[in-house]
């Protein structure tokens, strides 16, 4: 996309943020205000900036026009529930813990690689909610199978139940490198690490379902999975696992463009400034952005195996995401890579 096209896209996004499309909510799935000719105008601007016609509609690029159907006030009572949120020291993970902690869970495990950062986050969360002291640190480095196995073992030494596992942690645009087990750093951290953690804790999740029918696993993916192989793999993994395991809810979700620090590792004289500007201008605030995965984590309306977009919006996914043969190949590959660490799922 040319620089002028990018500027046109950002300008259009800003201009329409207080307006609505003329489809009156039929196309958007929401009750929108100010019906007019904005929709066709913005689509024309976006397509002129190099974005496909399909992606130019408000359910794609203009995601912030969708009126939320789930808010923090809709989080149910989480009494007695035990929760793990990976990457809980910053961004969406931190906000997920903050909001869930206000609804009386038994304990929330903040899983993260850095103890000092995690302990600082826990301290900050306690200040925000002094009445809840159930947040615990769980040492977890998803780039190391040994660390993942150690985290699962440590959790199981302390707990006999697990109601919600939110696989939130991930990295992007980091320098090239390998995990401690020899995998490309982003693939190992974003795909294999979470899959191993999931399968080590899956028996406990399933056992918890005997006393809590809403026990579940949440896998974060991305709206960009059609262009990001690692995100596509995560989506295929979650959908394949959902086909094989029905005792708990397994829900893949993408939060959209949220104003977090996930892009900070990006490099380049153009890419990093562009991402920072785009997220500043059109990124969803973290408090609202986290509602997408919170919906997936706690709402009784979230359906097993369904891929969700913004705040409970069902998504079909890309054509590649709907390719069942590819899904099976991906799942079997992951099982083969994890076979020496956990019992494979056939």
Residue, then its C-alpha position, 0 to 999 in steps of 0.5 A: x500500500x502506498x504511503x498516500x493510501x495509508x494516510x487516506x485510510x487513517x483519515x477515513x477511519x478518523x472521519x467516520x468514527x463518530x458516524x455510521x453506515x447506511x445499512x442501518x445495522x442490518x449489515x453490521x449486526x448492530x443498531x447504528x445511528x445517523x443513517x446516511x451515505x457514509x458507508x459507500x463514501x468510506x468504502x470508496x476511500x478505503x478501496x482507493x487506498x488499496x484495501x479490498x472491497x470485502x475488507x472495506x466494509x464496517x465489519x472489517x476495517x471499520x470494526x469500531x462501528x459495531x456496538x458491543x453486546x457484552x460489557x463488564x457488567x455482564x461478567x457472571x459471578x465467578x465464585x469458586x472458579x480457578x483461572x489462568x491467564x497467560x501473559x497477564x502482566x501487560x495489555x489484554x492479559x492484565x486487563x482480563x485479570x483486572x476485570x475478572x478479579x472483580x467478580x469473586x473468583x477463587x484464584x487467578x494465576x497470572x502466568x508470565x516469564x518475568x517475575x519482577x514484571x508479574x509481581x509489579x502487575x499483581x501489586x498494581x492490581x491489588x491497589x485497584x481491587x484491595x478486596x481481592x487477594x487471590x492473584x498468584x504468579x505462575x512462572x511460564x516461558x512459552x519459548x521453553x517446553x521445560x518451562x511450560x511443563x514446569x508451570x503446569x506441574x506447579x499449578x497442579x501441585x497447588x490446584x485440583x480444578x481449573x475452570x478457565x484457561x486463557x491462552x493470551x500470551x504471544x509475541x510479534x515482529x520480534x527479531x529472528x531467533x529460535x526457542x530453547x527447543x530449536x523452533x522459530x521463536x514466534x512459532x514456538x512461543x505463539x503456537x507450540x508453547x500454548x498447545x503444550x500448556x493446553x494439553x498438559x492442563x486439559x485433563x484438569x479442565x475436563x475434570x472441572x467440567x463435572x462441577x462447572x459445565x462452563x469450564x473452558x479454554x480460550x485461544x487467542x488468534x487474529x483477524x489477520x490469520x489469512x496473512x499470518x501463518x502462525x495465527x492460522x495455525x492457532x485457529x486450526x489447532x483450536x477448531x481441531x481440538x474442539x472437534x475432539x473434545x466436547x466436555x469443555x468449551x473450546x473457543x478461538x477469538x480475535x480481539x481486533x486492533x487493540x492499543x497494546x504494546x505488542x507491536x513494540x518489537x517491530x523494526x524499520x524506519x517505516x513499519x514501527x512508526x506506522x504501526x504506532x500511529x495506526x494503533x494510536x488513531x484507530x486502536x480500541x482501548x484496552x479496557x474495551x478490547x479485552x471484552x472480546x476474550x472476556x466474553x469468550x472466557x465467561x459468557x454462557x452464550x459463547x458456543x463451543x468451537x465457534x470462532x469469535x471476533x469483536x465482543x461476541x461476534x461470530x466469524x467464519x474465518x478466511x477460506x484457509x481457516x475453513x479448509x478442514x484438510x489443512x486443519x487436520x494436517x496442522x493438528x497432526x503436525x502439532x501432535x507429532x512435535x509435542x509427542x515426547x512431552x505430552x500424550x498426543x491427541x488422535 
